[in-house]
Amino acid sequence: MKTFPLANNSSLSVAARWGQWRAVLLLSALLGLLGARAARAQENPLAGAYQTHGLTYQVWGRNPAHQAGRVRLVDENGRVLYKRLSFDTNFGVQMDLSDLPDGRYAFVVEIGREAHRFNVELRTTTQRLAEVSGDQAPAGPRLLSTAKAVR
């Protein structure tokens, strides 16, 4: 088994010099800083796709380095149904998918060598609803029904 003395001894020597609680406090602070960076990255994503209404979607990218930016719509077989190239700082397109048949699709936003994929599944469903409406029952004593339910 191969050991790495610097990694093992440095953590032990920190714990020995500062005491365990200080080492834990230092480790917690470092992890907190790393977690804050990850949270900031999520607050400012480089690409996104959201539904505006019906089957219309806004697909966008943020490109501060002015690299080649692309928006593509691909089907489940990888065929490109739509593509747009941009070098703008912020770019995007609004797409209406209502004319497409049921199936799996993806919006792909590429910024330089980085790719962001947003999957969409179009599925037609039939929905059956029932609603009961009518007059309110009059106030006063209520009678229990003796009628049997029809099955």
C-alpha positions as CSV (number, residue, x, y, z in Angstrom):
1,M,0.0,0.0,0.0
2,K,1.4,3.3,-1.0
3,T,1.3,6.2,1.5
4,F,1.6,9.9,1.0
5,P,3.4,11.3,4.0
6,L,2.7,14.9,3.3
7,A,-1.0,14.4,3.1
8,N,-1.2,12.2,6.2
9,N,1.3,14.0,8.4
10,S,0.2,17.5,7.5
11,S,-3.4,16.9,8.7
12,L,-2.1,15.2,11.9
13,S,0.4,18.0,12.6
14,V,-2.3,20.6,12.2
15,A,-4.6,18.8,14.5
16,A,-1.7,18.3,17.0
17,R,-0.6,21.9,16.9
18,W,-4.0,23.6,17.0
19,G,-6.0,21.0,18.8
20,Q,-8.8,19.0,17.2
21,W,-11.5,21.6,17.5
22,R,-9.4,24.2,15.7
23,A,-8.6,21.8,12.8
24,V,-12.3,21.1,12.5
25,L,-13.1,24.8,12.6
26,L,-10.5,25.4,9.8
27,L,-11.8,22.6,7.7
28,S,-15.4,23.8,8.2
29,A,-14.4,27.3,7.0
30,L,-12.6,26.0,3.9
31,L,-15.6,23.8,3.0
32,G,-17.9,26.8,3.6
33,L,-15.8,28.8,1.1
34,L,-16.0,26.0,-1.5
35,G,-19.8,25.7,-0.9
36,A,-20.3,29.4,-1.4
37,R,-18.4,29.3,-4.7
38,A,-20.6,26.4,-5.9
39,A,-23.8,28.3,-4.8
40,R,-22.6,31.4,-6.7
41,A,-22.1,29.3,-9.8
42,Q,-25.7,28.1,-9.6
43,E,-27.0,31.6,-9.1
44,N,-25.3,32.7,-12.4
45,P,-25.7,29.8,-14.8
46,L,-24.2,30.1,-18.3
47,A,-27.2,28.6,-20.1
48,G,-30.9,27.8,-19.5
49,A,-34.2,26.9,-21.0
50,Y,-37.6,27.7,-19.6
51,Q,-41.2,27.4,-20.8
52,T,-42.8,30.8,-21.5
53,H,-46.3,29.5,-22.4
54,G,-47.9,26.5,-24.0
55,L,-45.2,24.7,-25.9
56,T,-43.0,27.8,-26.4
57,Y,-39.6,27.8,-24.7
58,Q,-36.9,30.5,-24.3
59,V,-33.4,29.0,-24.7
60,W,-30.5,31.2,-23.8
61,G,-26.7,31.4,-23.2
62,R,-24.4,33.8,-21.5
63,N,-21.1,34.3,-23.3
64,P,-18.9,36.9,-21.6
65,A,-15.7,35.7,-23.5
66,H,-17.5,36.1,-26.9
67,Q,-16.7,32.6,-27.9
68,A,-18.7,30.7,-30.5
69,G,-22.1,30.2,-29.0
70,R,-24.7,27.8,-30.5
71,V,-28.3,26.9,-29.8
72,R,-29.5,23.7,-31.3
73,L,-32.7,21.6,-31.1
74,V,-32.0,17.9,-31.6
75,D,-34.3,14.9,-31.7
76,E,-33.6,11.6,-29.9
77,N,-31.6,10.3,-32.8
78,G,-29.3,13.4,-32.7
79,R,-30.7,15.0,-35.9
80,V,-30.4,18.8,-35.7
81,L,-33.8,20.4,-36.2
82,Y,-32.7,23.9,-35.6
83,K,-29.4,25.7,-35.0
84,R,-28.2,29.2,-34.5
85,L,-24.7,30.6,-34.1
86,S,-23.8,33.7,-32.1
87,F,-20.8,35.5,-30.7
88,D,-22.9,38.0,-28.6
89,T,-22.4,38.3,-24.9
90,N,-26.0,37.2,-24.3
91,F,-27.8,35.2,-26.9
92,G,-31.0,33.1,-27.2
93,V,-34.0,32.1,-29.2
94,Q,-37.6,31.5,-28.5
95,M,-38.9,28.1,-29.9
96,D,-42.4,26.9,-30.4
97,L,-42.5,23.1,-30.3
98,S,-46.2,22.7,-31.0
99,D,-45.7,21.5,-34.6
100,L,-43.3,18.6,-33.5
101,P,-44.6,15.1,-33.1
102,D,-44.5,13.3,-29.7
103,G,-41.0,12.2,-28.8
104,R,-37.8,13.1,-26.9
105,Y,-35.9,16.3,-27.9
106,A,-33.1,18.4,-26.4
107,F,-32.1,22.0,-26.4
108,V,-28.3,22.1,-26.6
109,V,-26.5,25.4,-25.7
110,E,-22.8,25.3,-26.5
111,I,-20.5,28.1,-25.4
112,G,-17.0,27.5,-26.6
113,R,-16.3,23.8,-25.7
114,E,-18.8,23.7,-22.9
115,A,-22.2,22.2,-23.7
116,H,-25.5,22.4,-21.7
117,R,-28.3,20.0,-22.5
118,F,-32.0,20.5,-21.6
119,N,-34.2,17.5,-22.3
120,V,-37.8,17.9,-23.4
121,E,-40.3,15.1,-23.8
122,L,-43.4,15.9,-25.9
123,R,-46.3,13.6,-25.1
124,T,-50.0,13.9,-26.0
125,T,-52.4,12.9,-23.2
126,T,-56.1,12.7,-22.9
127,Q,-57.5,14.1,-19.7
128,R,-61.0,13.4,-18.4
129,L,-62.5,15.8,-15.9
130,A,-65.8,15.8,-14.0
131,E,-67.3,18.7,-12.0
132,V,-70.4,18.7,-9.9
133,S,-72.3,21.9,-9.7
134,G,-75.8,22.9,-8.7
135,D,-77.9,24.7,-6.1
136,Q,-76.9,24.7,-2.5
137,A,-78.9,22.5,-0.1
138,P,-81.4,24.5,1.9
139,A,-80.5,25.3,5.5
140,G,-82.2,23.2,8.2
141,P,-82.3,19.6,9.2
142,R,-80.8,17.1,6.8
143,L,-82.4,13.8,6.0
144,L,-80.4,10.7,5.6
145,S,-81.0,9.0,2.3
146,T,-82.1,5.4,2.2
147,A,-81.5,5.0,-1.5
148,K,-79.0,2.3,-2.5
149,A,-76.1,3.2,-4.7
150,V,-76.3,1.9,-8.3
151,R,-73.3,-0.1,-9.4
